[in-house]
């Protein structure tokens, strides 16, 4: 009886850990393939703040975003 309960709990813990690792890997792959922000969005954001961004500035921001993912 107690052994069965421990096996169920062990299975739940292992399943939760594996589920977390698999979902994290899938989301990282998805975010790399489909980034939530692109260069046009960055240009629009900087322009709305009242400054005209250069191509170098946009690339710097994109590199920072991809480095932090």
N, CA, C, O and CB atoms as a CASP TS submission, in Angstrom:
PFRMAT TS
TARGET T0000
AUTHOR 0000-0000-0000
METHOD Language model
MODEL 1
PARENT N/A
ATOM      1  N   UNK     1       0.827  -1.194   0.000  1.00  0.00           N
ATOM      2  CA  UNK     1       0.000   0.000   0.000  1.00  0.00           C
ATOM      3  C   UNK     1       0.874   1.262   0.000  1.00  0.00           C
ATOM      4  O   UNK     1       0.722   2.138  -0.851  1.00  0.00           O
ATOM      5  CB  UNK     1      -0.943  -0.004   1.216  1.00  0.00           C
ATOM      6  N   UNK     2       1.775   1.333   0.954  1.00  0.00           N
ATOM      7  CA  UNK     2       2.653   2.503   1.034  1.00  0.00           C
ATOM      8  C   UNK     2       3.594   2.558  -0.161  1.00  0.00           C
ATOM      9  O   UNK     2       3.905   3.636  -0.667  1.00  0.00           O
ATOM     10  CB  UNK     2       3.461   2.484   2.340  1.00  0.00           C
ATOM     11  N   UNK     3       4.042   1.395  -0.607  1.00  0.00           N
ATOM     12  CA  UNK     3       4.926   1.336  -1.770  1.00  0.00           C
ATOM     13  C   UNK     3       4.230   1.822  -3.022  1.00  0.00           C
ATOM     14  O   UNK     3       4.849   2.473  -3.864  1.00  0.00           O
ATOM     15  CB  UNK     3       5.432  -0.076  -1.980  1.00  0.00           C
ATOM     16  N   UNK     4       2.937   1.512  -3.156  1.00  0.00           N
ATOM     17  CA  UNK     4       2.177   1.970  -4.320  1.00  0.00           C
ATOM     18  C   UNK     4       2.043   3.493  -4.328  1.00  0.00           C
ATOM     19  O   UNK     4       2.158   4.128  -5.377  1.00  0.00           O
ATOM     20  CB  UNK     4       0.788   1.318  -4.339  1.00  0.00           C
ATOM     21  N   UNK     5       1.804   4.058  -3.182  1.00  0.00           N
ATOM     22  CA  UNK     5       1.662   5.518  -3.068  1.00  0.00           C
ATOM     23  C   UNK     5       2.983   6.195  -3.413  1.00  0.00           C
ATOM     24  O   UNK     5       3.006   7.205  -4.115  1.00  0.00           O
ATOM     25  CB  UNK     5       1.207   5.922  -1.637  1.00  0.00           C
ATOM     26  N   UNK     6       4.082   5.631  -2.913  1.00  0.00           N
ATOM     27  CA  UNK     6       5.397   6.199  -3.213  1.00  0.00           C
ATOM     28  C   UNK     6       5.711   6.113  -4.699  1.00  0.00           C
ATOM     29  O   UNK     6       6.281   7.046  -5.265  1.00  0.00           O
ATOM     30  CB  UNK     6       6.481   5.483  -2.410  1.00  0.00           C
ATOM     31  N   UNK     7       5.342   4.998  -5.344  1.00  0.00           N
ATOM     32  CA  UNK     7       5.568   4.863  -6.782  1.00  0.00           C
ATOM     33  C   UNK     7       4.755   5.895  -7.576  1.00  0.00           C
ATOM     34  O   UNK     7       5.250   6.460  -8.551  1.00  0.00           O
ATOM     35  CB  UNK     7       5.209   3.444  -7.243  1.00  0.00           C
ATOM     36  N   UNK     8       3.525   6.133  -7.161  1.00  0.00           N
ATOM     37  CA  UNK     8       2.689   7.131  -7.830  1.00  0.00           C
ATOM     38  C   UNK     8       3.291   8.522  -7.658  1.00  0.00           C
ATOM     39  O   UNK     8       3.375   9.286  -8.619  1.00  0.00           O
ATOM     40  CB  UNK     8       1.246   7.097  -7.275  1.00  0.00           C
ATOM     41  N   UNK     9       3.709   8.851  -6.446  1.00  0.00           N
ATOM     42  CA  UNK     9       4.325  10.151  -6.200  1.00  0.00           C
ATOM     43  C   UNK     9       5.629  10.303  -6.982  1.00  0.00           C
ATOM     44  O   UNK     9       5.897  11.369  -7.535  1.00  0.00           O
ATOM     45  CB  UNK     9       4.584  10.340  -4.705  1.00  0.00           C
ATOM     46  N   UNK    10       6.422   9.268  -7.032  1.00  0.00           N
ATOM     47  CA  UNK    10       7.665   9.303  -7.795  1.00  0.00           C
ATOM     48  C   UNK    10       7.380   9.508  -9.280  1.00  0.00           C
ATOM     49  O   UNK    10       8.069  10.276  -9.951  1.00  0.00           O
ATOM     50  CB  UNK    10       8.464   8.010  -7.579  1.00  0.00           C
ATOM     51  N   UNK    11       6.368   8.822  -9.785  1.00  0.00           N
ATOM     52  CA  UNK    11       5.976   8.990 -11.177  1.00  0.00           C
ATOM     53  C   UNK    11       5.504  10.408 -11.469  1.00  0.00           C
ATOM     54  O   UNK    11       5.822  10.960 -12.522  1.00  0.00           O
ATOM     55  CB  UNK    11       4.887   8.002 -11.532  1.00  0.00           C
ATOM     56  N   UNK    12       4.752  11.001 -10.554  1.00  0.00           N
ATOM     57  CA  UNK    12       4.292  12.380 -10.729  1.00  0.00           C
ATOM     58  C   UNK    12       5.459  13.368 -10.740  1.00  0.00           C
ATOM     59  O   UNK    12       5.481  14.295 -11.549  1.00  0.00           O
ATOM     60  CB  UNK    12       3.308  12.750  -9.620  1.00  0.00           C
ATOM     61  N   UNK    13       6.414  13.173  -9.855  1.00  0.00           N
ATOM     62  CA  UNK    13       7.574  14.068  -9.790  1.00  0.00           C
ATOM     63  C   UNK    13       8.413  13.948 -11.049  1.00  0.00           C
ATOM     64  O   UNK    13       8.818  14.953 -11.632  1.00  0.00           O
ATOM     65  CB  UNK    13       8.432  13.758  -8.554  1.00  0.00           C
ATOM     66  N   UNK    14       8.672  12.718 -11.468  1.00  0.00           N
ATOM     67  CA  UNK    14       9.464  12.524 -12.685  1.00  0.00           C
ATOM     68  C   UNK    14       8.730  13.089 -13.899  1.00  0.00           C
ATOM     69  O   UNK    14       9.353  13.711 -14.759  1.00  0.00           O
ATOM     70  CB  UNK    14       9.773  11.027 -12.898  1.00  0.00           C
ATOM     71  N   UNK    15       7.425  12.882 -13.979  1.00  0.00           N
ATOM     72  CA  UNK    15       6.637  13.417 -15.083  1.00  0.00           C
ATOM     73  C   UNK    15       6.647  14.935 -15.113  1.00  0.00           C
ATOM     74  O   UNK    15       6.722  15.539 -16.183  1.00  0.00           O
ATOM     75  CB  UNK    15       5.215  12.921 -14.993  1.00  0.00           C
ATOM     76  N   UNK    16       6.573  15.551 -13.945  1.00  0.00           N
ATOM     77  CA  UNK    16       6.598  17.015 -13.888  1.00  0.00           C
ATOM     78  C   UNK    16       7.950  17.551 -14.341  1.00  0.00           C
ATOM     79  O   UNK    16       8.014  18.534 -15.079  1.00  0.00           O
ATOM     80  CB  UNK    16       6.287  17.506 -12.465  1.00  0.00           C
ATOM     81  N   UNK    17       9.018  16.917 -13.909  1.00  0.00           N
ATOM     82  CA  UNK    17      10.364  17.361 -14.306  1.00  0.00           C
ATOM     83  C   UNK    17      10.566  17.186 -15.811  1.00  0.00           C
ATOM     84  O   UNK    17      11.052  18.097 -16.482  1.00  0.00           O
ATOM     85  CB  UNK    17      11.449  16.574 -13.530  1.00  0.00           C
ATOM     86  N   UNK    18      10.198  16.031 -16.336  1.00  0.00           N
ATOM     87  CA  UNK    18      10.343  15.795 -17.774  1.00  0.00           C
ATOM     88  C   UNK    18       9.462  16.743 -18.583  1.00  0.00           C
ATOM     89  O   UNK    18       9.885  17.255 -19.619  1.00  0.00           O
ATOM     90  CB  UNK    18       9.996  14.341 -18.113  1.00  0.00           C
ATOM     91  N   UNK    19       8.244  16.975 -18.113  1.00  0.00           N
ATOM     92  CA  UNK    19       7.348  17.909 -18.804  1.00  0.00           C
ATOM     93  C   UNK    19       7.918  19.308 -18.845  1.00  0.00           C
ATOM     94  O   UNK    19       7.820  19.989 -19.866  1.00  0.00           O
ATOM     95  CB  UNK    19       5.989  17.934 -18.132  1.00  0.00           C
ATOM     96  N   UNK    20       8.515  19.749 -17.745  1.00  0.00           N
ATOM     97  CA  UNK    20       9.124  21.072 -17.705  1.00  0.00           C
ATOM     98  C   UNK    20      10.283  21.176 -18.689  1.00  0.00           C
ATOM     99  O   UNK    20      10.381  22.152 -19.432  1.00  0.00           O
ATOM    100  CB  UNK    20       9.604  21.392 -16.292  1.00  0.00           C
ATOM    101  N   UNK    21      11.152  20.186 -18.697  1.00  0.00           N
ATOM    102  CA  UNK    21      12.324  20.216 -19.573  1.00  0.00           C
ATOM    103  C   UNK    21      11.901  20.185 -21.040  1.00  0.00           C
ATOM    104  O   UNK    21      12.435  20.938 -21.854  1.00  0.00           O
ATOM    105  CB  UNK    21      13.259  19.033 -19.264  1.00  0.00           C
ATOM    106  N   UNK    22      10.954  19.327 -21.379  1.00  0.00           N
ATOM    107  CA  UNK    22      10.505  19.221 -22.772  1.00  0.00           C
ATOM    108  C   UNK    22       9.818  20.506 -23.219  1.00  0.00           C
ATOM    109  O   UNK    22      10.094  21.007 -24.309  1.00  0.00           O
ATOM    110  CB  UNK    22       9.551  18.025 -22.945  1.00  0.00           C
ATOM    111  N   UNK    23       8.929  21.044 -22.392  1.00  0.00           N
ATOM    112  CA  UNK    23       8.223  22.266 -22.788  1.00  0.00           C
ATOM    113  C   UNK    23       9.182  23.449 -22.894  1.00  0.00           C
ATOM    114  O   UNK    23       9.010  24.304 -23.763  1.00  0.00           O
ATOM    115  CB  UNK    23       7.105  22.586 -21.785  1.00  0.00           C
ATOM    116  N   UNK    24      10.173  23.510 -22.037  1.00  0.00           N
ATOM    117  CA  UNK    24      11.165  24.584 -22.102  1.00  0.00           C
ATOM    118  C   UNK    24      11.974  24.502 -23.399  1.00  0.00           C
ATOM    119  O   UNK    24      12.230  25.519 -24.043  1.00  0.00           O
ATOM    120  CB  UNK    24      12.106  24.520 -20.885  1.00  0.00           C
ATOM    121  N   UNK    25      12.371  23.289 -23.774  1.00  0.00           N
ATOM    122  CA  UNK    25      13.128  23.097 -25.012  1.00  0.00           C
ATOM    123  C   UNK    25      12.289  23.477 -26.229  1.00  0.00           C
ATOM    124  O   UNK    25      12.785  24.144 -27.137  1.00  0.00           O
ATOM    125  CB  UNK    25      13.601  21.641 -25.130  1.00  0.00           C
ATOM    126  N   UNK    26      11.039  23.064 -26.255  1.00  0.00           N
ATOM    127  CA  UNK    26      10.161  23.375 -27.376  1.00  0.00           C
ATOM    128  C   UNK    26       9.937  24.884 -27.477  1.00  0.00           C
ATOM    129  O   UNK    26       9.961  25.433 -28.579  1.00  0.00           O
ATOM    130  CB  UNK    26       8.816  22.641 -27.226  1.00  0.00           C
ATOM    131  N   UNK    27       9.723  25.552 -26.364  1.00  0.00           N
ATOM    132  CA  UNK    27       9.494  26.999 -26.391  1.00  0.00           C
ATOM    133  C   UNK    27      10.740  27.749 -26.832  1.00  0.00           C
ATOM    134  O   UNK    27      10.629  28.726 -27.573  1.00  0.00           O
ATOM    135  CB  UNK    27       9.051  27.493 -25.016  1.00  0.00           C
ATOM    136  N   UNK    28      11.915  27.326 -26.402  1.00  0.00           N
ATOM    137  CA  UNK    28      13.151  27.975 -26.846  1.00  0.00           C
ATOM    138  C   UNK    28      13.316  27.846 -28.353  1.00  0.00           C
ATOM    139  O   UNK    28      13.682  28.809 -29.027  1.00  0.00           O
ATOM    140  CB  UNK    28      14.367  27.370 -26.128  1.00  0.00           C
ATOM    141  N   UNK    29      13.046  26.662 -28.878  1.00  0.00           N
ATOM    142  CA  UNK    29      13.157  26.437 -30.317  1.00  0.00           C
ATOM    143  C   UNK    29      12.134  27.309 -31.060  1.00  0.00           C
ATOM    144  O   UNK    29      12.456  27.903 -32.089  1.00  0.00           O
ATOM    145  CB  UNK    29      12.945  24.930 -30.655  1.00  0.00           C
ATOM    146  N   UNK    30      10.916  27.385 -30.545  1.00  0.00           N
ATOM    147  CA  UNK    30       9.874  28.199 -31.181  1.00  0.00           C
ATOM    148  C   UNK    30      10.242  29.676 -31.165  1.00  0.00           C
ATOM    149  O   UNK    30      10.074  30.360 -32.175  1.00  0.00           O
ATOM    150  CB  UNK    30       8.529  27.989 -30.479  1.00  0.00           C
ATOM    151  N   UNK    31      10.736  30.178 -30.048  1.00  0.00           N
ATOM    152  CA  UNK    31      11.086  31.590 -29.931  1.00  0.00           C
ATOM    153  C   UNK    31      12.275  31.934 -30.823  1.00  0.00           C
ATOM    154  O   UNK    31      12.349  33.048 -31.341  1.00  0.00           O
ATOM    155  CB  UNK    31      11.399  31.944 -28.473  1.00  0.00           C
ATOM    156  N   UNK    32      13.201  31.002 -31.011  1.00  0.00           N
ATOM    157  CA  UNK    32      14.321  31.262 -31.904  1.00  0.00           C
ATOM    158  C   UNK    32      13.846  31.324 -33.354  1.00  0.00           C
ATOM    159  O   UNK    32      14.332  32.139 -34.139  1.00  0.00           O
ATOM    160  CB  UNK    32      15.402  30.181 -31.741  1.00  0.00           C
ATOM    161  N   UNK    33      12.895  30.459 -33.704  1.00  0.00           N
ATOM    162  CA  UNK    33      12.379  30.419 -35.069  1.00  0.00           C
ATOM    163  C   UNK    33      11.423  31.586 -35.344  1.00  0.00           C
ATOM    164  O   UNK    33      11.434  32.139 -36.443  1.00  0.00           O
ATOM    165  CB  UNK    33      11.669  29.089 -35.323  1.00  0.00           C
ATOM    166  N   UNK    34      10.607  31.962 -34.374  1.00  0.00           N
ATOM    167  CA  UNK    34       9.619  33.033 -34.516  1.00  0.00           C
ATOM    168  C   UNK    34       9.805  34.069 -33.406  1.00  0.00           C
ATOM    169  O   UNK    34       9.063  34.052 -32.424  1.00  0.00           O
ATOM    170  CB  UNK    34       8.180  32.458 -34.484  1.00  0.00           C
ATOM    171  N   UNK    35      10.769  34.958 -33.543  1.00  0.00           N
ATOM    172  CA  UNK    35      11.006  35.925 -32.466  1.00  0.00           C
ATOM    173  C   UNK    35       9.795  36.845 -32.282  1.00  0.00           C
ATOM    174  O   UNK    35       9.123  37.189 -33.254  1.00  0.00           O
ATOM    175  CB  UNK    35      12.270  36.764 -32.763  1.00  0.00           C
ATOM    176  N   UNK    36       9.522  37.234 -31.055  1.00  0.00           N
ATOM    177  CA  UNK    36       8.345  38.055 -30.773  1.00  0.00           C
ATOM    178  C   UNK    36       8.492  39.495 -31.254  1.00  0.00           C
ATOM    179  O   UNK    36       7.500  40.219 -31.335  1.00  0.00           O
ATOM    180  CB  UNK    36       8.064  38.047 -29.295  1.00  0.00           C
ATOM    181  N   UNK    37       9.694  39.915 -31.568  1.00  0.00           N
ATOM    182  CA  UNK    37       9.909  41.286 -32.016  1.00  0.00           C
ATOM    183  C   UNK    37      10.904  41.246 -33.178  1.00  0.00           C
ATOM    184  O   UNK    37      11.843  40.450 -33.180  1.00  0.00           O
ATOM    185  CB  UNK    37      10.432  42.201 -30.842  1.00  0.00           C
ATOM    186  N   UNK    38      10.681  42.117 -34.162  1.00  0.00           N
ATOM    187  CA  UNK    38      11.599  42.144 -35.300  1.00  0.00           C
ATOM    188  C   UNK    38      12.163  43.552 -35.474  1.00  0.00           C
ATOM    189  O   UNK    38      11.851  44.449 -34.691  1.00  0.00           O
ATOM    190  CB  UNK    38      10.886  41.679 -36.596  1.00  0.00           C
ATOM    191  N   UNK    39      12.981  43.741 -36.487  1.00  0.00           N
ATOM    192  CA  UNK    39      13.682  45.012 -36.670  1.00  0.00           C
ATOM    193  C   UNK    39      12.722  46.159 -36.954  1.00  0.00           C
ATOM    194  O   UNK    39      12.941  47.282 -36.502  1.00  0.00           O
ATOM    195  CB  UNK    39      14.689  44.896 -37.799  1.00  0.00           C
ATOM    196  N   UNK    40      11.668  45.882 -37.697  1.00  0.00           N
ATOM    197  CA  UNK    40      10.697  46.947 -37.992  1.00  0.00           C
ATOM    198  C   UNK    40      10.005  47.428 -36.723  1.00  0.00           C
ATOM    199  O   UNK    40       9.729  48.620 -36.581  1.00  0.00           O
ATOM    200  CB  UNK    40       9.650  46.456 -39.002  1.00  0.00           C
ATOM    201  N   UNK    41       9.724  46.520 -35.811  1.00  0.00           N
ATOM    202  CA  UNK    41       9.096  46.897 -34.544  1.00  0.00           C
ATOM    203  C   UNK    41      10.045  47.762 -33.714  1.00  0.00           C
ATOM    204  O   UNK    41       9.619  48.728 -33.081  1.00  0.00           O
ATOM    205  CB  UNK    41       8.684  45.639 -33.747  1.00  0.00           C
ATOM    206  N   UNK    42      11.323  47.412 -33.722  1.00  0.00           N
ATOM    207  CA  UNK    42      12.308  48.203 -32.973  1.00  0.00           C
ATOM    208  C   UNK    42      12.426  49.598 -33.571  1.00  0.00           C
ATOM    209  O   UNK    42      12.472  50.589 -32.842  1.00  0.00           O
ATOM    210  CB  UNK    42      13.688  47.503 -32.970  1.00  0.00           C
ATOM    211  N   UNK    43      12.475  49.676 -34.903  1.00  0.00           N
ATOM    212  CA  UNK    43      12.545  50.985 -35.558  1.00  0.00           C
ATOM    213  C   UNK    43      11.324  51.834 -35.214  1.00  0.00           C
ATOM    214  O   UNK    43      11.455  53.025 -34.931  1.00  0.00           O
ATOM    215  CB  UNK    43      12.658  50.818 -37.083  1.00  0.00           C
ATOM    216  N   UNK    44      10.139  51.225 -35.238  1.00  0.00           N
ATOM    217  CA  UNK    44       8.911  51.958 -34.914  1.00  0.00           C
ATOM    218  C   UNK    44       8.929  52.436 -33.471  1.00  0.00           C
ATOM    219  O   UNK    44       8.504  53.554 -33.181  1.00  0.00           O
ATOM    220  CB  UNK    44       7.677  51.082 -35.160  1.00  0.00           C
ATOM    221  N   UNK    45       9.417  51.597 -32.566  1.00  0.00           N
ATOM    222  CA  UNK    45       9.470  51.963 -31.151  1.00  0.00           C
ATOM    223  C   UNK    45      10.431  53.139 -30.934  1.00  0.00           C
ATOM    224  O   UNK    45      10.109  54.080 -30.209  1.00  0.00           O
ATOM    225  CB  UNK    45       9.902  50.751 -30.295  1.00  0.00           C
ATOM    226  N   UNK    46      11.606  53.081 -31.563  1.00  0.00           N
ATOM    227  CA  UNK    46      12.574  54.167 -31.408  1.00  0.00           C
ATOM    228  C   UNK    46      12.066  55.446 -32.067  1.00  0.00           C
ATOM    229  O   UNK    46      12.282  56.541 -31.547  1.00  0.00           O
ATOM    230  CB  UNK    46      13.931  53.767 -32.006  1.00  0.00           C
ATOM    231  N   UNK    47      11.393  55.315 -33.210  1.00  0.00           N
ATOM    232  CA  UNK    47      10.848  56.498 -33.874  1.00  0.00           C
ATOM    233  C   UNK    47       9.740  57.142 -33.045  1.00  0.00           C
ATOM    234  O   UNK    47       9.607  58.365 -33.022  1.00  0.00           O
ATOM    235  CB  UNK    47      10.315  56.130 -35.259  1.00  0.00           C
ATOM    236  N   UNK    48       8.951  56.320 -32.367  1.00  0.00           N
ATOM    237  CA  UNK    48       7.875  56.876 -31.537  1.00  0.00           C
ATOM    238  C   UNK    48       8.432  57.624 -30.328  1.00  0.00           C
ATOM    239  O   UNK    48       7.749  58.466 -29.744  1.00  0.00           O
ATOM    240  CB  UNK    48       6.932  55.762 -31.070  1.00  0.00           C
ATOM    241  N   UNK    49       9.674  57.312 -29.956  1.00  0.00           N
ATOM    242  CA  UNK    49      10.295  58.031 -28.843  1.00  0.00           C
ATOM    243  C   UNK    49      10.975  59.308 -29.320  1.00  0.00           C
ATOM    244  O   UNK    49      11.593  60.019 -28.527  1.00  0.00           O
ATOM    245  CB  UNK    49      11.308  57.135 -28.131  1.00  0.00           C
ATOM    246  N   UNK    50      10.861  59.602 -30.620  1.00  0.00           N
ATOM    247  CA  UNK    50      11.350  60.879 -31.120  1.00  0.00           C
ATOM    248  C   UNK    50      12.752  60.868 -31.664  1.00  0.00           C
ATOM    249  O   UNK    50      13.386  61.920 -31.753  1.00  0.00           O
ATOM    250  CB  UNK    50      11.277  61.865 -30.063  1.00  0.00           C
ATOM    251  N   UNK    51      13.261  59.698 -32.035  1.00  0.00           N
ATOM    252  CA  UNK    51      14.602  59.661 -32.601  1.00  0.00           C
ATOM    253  C   UNK    51      14.619  58.718 -33.802  1.00  0.00           C
ATOM    254  O   UNK    51      13.906  57.715 -33.824  1.00  0.00           O
ATOM    255  CB  UNK    51      15.639  59.216 -31.537  1.00  0.00           C
ATOM    256  N   UNK    52      15.408  59.037 -34.765  1.00  0.00           N
ATOM    257  CA  UNK    52      15.538  58.220 -35.968  1.00  0.00           C
ATOM    258  C   UNK    52      16.701  57.258 -35.751  1.00  0.00           C
ATOM    259  O   UNK    52      17.854  57.686 -35.708  1.00  0.00           O
ATOM    260  CB  UNK    52      15.761  59.108 -37.248  1.00  0.00           C
ATOM    261  N   UNK    53      16.414  55.971 -35.617  1.00  0.00           N
ATOM    262  CA  UNK    53      17.489  55.012 -35.338  1.00  0.00           C
ATOM    263  C   UNK    53      18.296  54.695 -36.593  1.00  0.00           C
ATOM    264  O   UNK    53      17.760  54.621 -37.698  1.00  0.00           O
ATOM    265  CB  UNK    53      16.910  53.722 -34.755  1.00  0.00           C
ATOM    266  N   UNK    54      19.590  54.512 -36.392  1.00  0.00           N
ATOM    267  CA  UNK    54      20.442  54.075 -37.499  1.00  0.00           C
ATOM    268  C   UNK    54      20.371  52.549 -37.590  1.00  0.00           C
ATOM    269  O   UNK    54      19.893  51.884 -36.671  1.00  0.00           O
ATOM    270  CB  UNK    54      21.925  54.561 -37.304  1.00  0.00           C
ATOM    271  N   UNK    55      20.841  52.022 -38.679  1.00  0.00           N
ATOM    272  CA  UNK    55      20.842  50.564 -38.876  1.00  0.00           C
ATOM    273  C   UNK    55      21.697  49.882 -37.809  1.00  0.00           C
ATOM    274  O   UNK    55      21.364  48.790 -37.350  1.00  0.00           O
ATOM    275  CB  UNK    55      21.364  50.203 -40.290  1.00  0.00           C
ATOM    276  N   UNK    56      22.785  50.517 -37.419  1.00  0.00           N
ATOM    277  CA  UNK    56      23.675  49.956 -36.406  1.00  0.00           C
ATOM    278  C   UNK    56      22.971  49.863 -35.052  1.00  0.00           C
ATOM    279  O   UNK    56      23.107  48.864 -34.346  1.00  0.00           O
ATOM    280  CB  UNK    56      24.951  50.804 -36.284  1.00  0.00           C
ATOM    281  N   UNK    57      22.216  50.910 -34.690  1.00  0.00           N
ATOM    282  CA  UNK    57      21.495  50.894 -33.412  1.00  0.00           C
ATOM    283  C   UNK    57      20.446  49.786 -33.389  1.00  0.00           C
ATOM    284  O   UNK    57      20.279  49.100 -32.380  1.00  0.00           O
ATOM    285  CB  UNK    57      20.826  52.256 -33.154  1.00  0.00           C
ATOM    286  N   UNK    58      19.743  49.615 -34.505  1.00  0.00           N
ATOM    287  CA  UNK    58      18.723  48.570 -34.576  1.00  0.00           C
ATOM    288  C   UNK    58      19.377  47.207 -34.433  1.00  0.00           C
ATOM    289  O   UNK    58      18.852  46.344 -33.729  1.00  0.00           O
ATOM    290  CB  UNK    58      17.935  48.655 -35.903  1.00  0.00           C
ATOM    291  N   UNK    59      20.514  46.995 -35.085  1.00  0.00           N
ATOM    292  CA  UNK    59      21.221  45.726 -34.981  1.00  0.00           C
ATOM    293  C   UNK    59      21.720  45.468 -33.565  1.00  0.00           C
ATOM    294  O   UNK    59      21.696  44.330 -33.097  1.00  0.00           O
ATOM    295  CB  UNK    59      22.384  45.697 -35.950  1.00  0.00           C
ATOM    296  N   UNK    60      22.173  46.521 -32.877  1.00  0.00           N
ATOM    297  CA  UNK    60      22.624  46.363 -31.494  1.00  0.00           C
ATOM    298  C   UNK    60      21.477  45.909 -30.604  1.00  0.00           C
ATOM    299  O   UNK    60      21.650  45.020 -29.770  1.00  0.00           O
ATOM    300  CB  UNK    60      23.215  47.677 -30.967  1.00  0.00           C
ATOM    301  N   UNK    61      20.309  46.515 -30.776  1.00  0.00           N
ATOM    302  CA  UNK    61      19.152  46.136 -29.961  1.00  0.00           C
ATOM    303  C   UNK    61      18.743  44.699 -30.277  1.00  0.00           C
ATOM    304  O   UNK    61      18.438  43.932 -29.364  1.00  0.00           O
ATOM    305  CB  UNK    61      17.962  47.106 -30.206  1.00  0.00           C
ATOM    306  N   UNK    62      18.731  44.325 -31.551  1.00  0.00           N
ATOM    307  CA  UNK    62      18.375  42.952 -31.927  1.00  0.00           C
ATOM    308  C   UNK    62      19.357  41.950 -31.335  1.00  0.00           C
ATOM    309  O   UNK    62      18.952  40.892 -30.853  1.00  0.00           O
ATOM    310  CB  UNK    62      18.336  42.806 -33.453  1.00  0.00           C
ATOM    311  N   UNK    63      20.654  42.280 -31.370  1.00  0.00           N
ATOM    312  CA  UNK    63      21.653  41.376 -30.790  1.00  0.00           C
ATOM    313  C   UNK    63      21.454  41.222 -29.292  1.00  0.00           C
ATOM    314  O   UNK    63      21.601  40.121 -28.762  1.00  0.00           O
ATOM    315  CB  UNK    63      23.066  41.886 -31.076  1.00  0.00           C
ATOM    316  N   UNK    64      21.123  42.299 -28.606  1.00  0.00           N
ATOM    317  CA  UNK    64      20.863  42.225 -27.172  1.00  0.00           C
ATOM    318  C   UNK    64      19.646  41.361 -26.895  1.00  0.00           C
ATOM    319  O   UNK    64      19.644  40.580 -25.944  1.00  0.00           O
ATOM    320  CB  UNK    64      20.665  43.625 -26.585  1.00  0.00           C
ATOM    321  N   UNK    65      18.609  41.492 -27.713  1.00  0.00           N
ATOM    322  CA  UNK    65      17.383  40.704 -27.511  1.00  0.00           C
ATOM    323  C   UNK    65      17.657  39.214 -27.724  1.00  0.00           C
ATOM    324  O   UNK    65      17.212  38.383 -26.931  1.00  0.00           O
ATOM    325  CB  UNK    65      16.266  41.182 -28.473  1.00  0.00           C
ATOM    326  N   UNK    66      18.387  38.874 -28.790  1.00  0.00           N
ATOM    327  CA  UNK    66      18.640  37.457 -29.060  1.00  0.00           C
ATOM    328  C   UNK    66      19.624  36.858 -28.051  1.00  0.00           C
ATOM    329  O   UNK    66      19.552  35.669 -27.740  1.00  0.00           O
ATOM    330  CB  UNK    66      19.180  37.279 -30.483  1.00  0.00           C
ATOM    331  N   UNK    67      20.533  37.675 -27.546  1.00  0.00           N
ATOM    332  CA  UNK    67      21.488  37.185 -26.546  1.00  0.00           C
ATOM    333  C   UNK    67      20.768  36.857 -25.237  1.00  0.00           C
ATOM    334  O   UNK    67      21.182  35.945 -24.523  1.00  0.00           O
ATOM    335  CB  UNK    67      22.603  38.233 -26.296  1.00  0.00           C
ATOM    336  N   UNK    68      19.711  37.576 -24.917  1.00  0.00           N
ATOM    337  CA  UNK    68      19.011  37.384 -23.658  1.00  0.00           C
ATOM    338  C   UNK    68      17.948  36.292 -23.720  1.00  0.00           C
ATOM    339  O   UNK    68      17.333  35.987 -22.699  1.00  0.00           O
ATOM    340  CB  UNK    68      18.381  38.669 -23.236  1.00  0.00           C
ATOM    341  N   UNK    69      17.715  35.701 -24.879  1.00  0.00           N
ATOM    342  CA  UNK    69      16.705  34.650 -24.986  1.00  0.00           C
ATOM    343  C   UNK    69      17.220  33.339 -24.519  1.00  0.00           C
ATOM    344  O   UNK    69      16.493  32.346 -24.543  1.00  0.00           O
ATOM    345  CB  UNK    69      16.220  34.518 -26.385  1.00  0.00           C
TER
END
